[in-house]
Amino acid sequence: MSDSRVVYRDQRGREYVSVPLPTHEVTDPVPLNARHAGKRPTKAPVPFYEGTDGAELAAQPRSHRRRWSDAQWVAFEEQRKAEVEESQKDFPVAAALVIKPRDP
């Protein structure tokens, strides 16, 4: 009867027997030189927007608002009012599609 286990030998001559992994565990390959860098990936900072486009200003982080000029605040408020007006005008639309089989 042959031994089905594989034996590995390192540079110093030590022998290691391969052990099958349990099938109920999920393992991910990790490089040997990997290290834990942090819990969350860092986000690239959003550059400060100098323009007066309301849609772009609405997408900016809230922390940028303290540096906005008066013109940027006016554009932001106009964009906000336009969005509110559009949402009030937007009525729900329903569509139905009926497919009937062809008679042979």
KALIN-V37113 format. One line per field, one symbol per residue. psi: psi as a letter, one per 40 degrees, with the letter a starting at -180 (. if undefined). A space follows every 50 residues. Layout:
psi=???
//
This chain:
psi=hiheihhihadeeihhhhhiiieeihiihhideiihdidiiiihihihhe afhdddddeiiddedeeiiddddddddddddddddddddhihhiihhhhi iih.
//
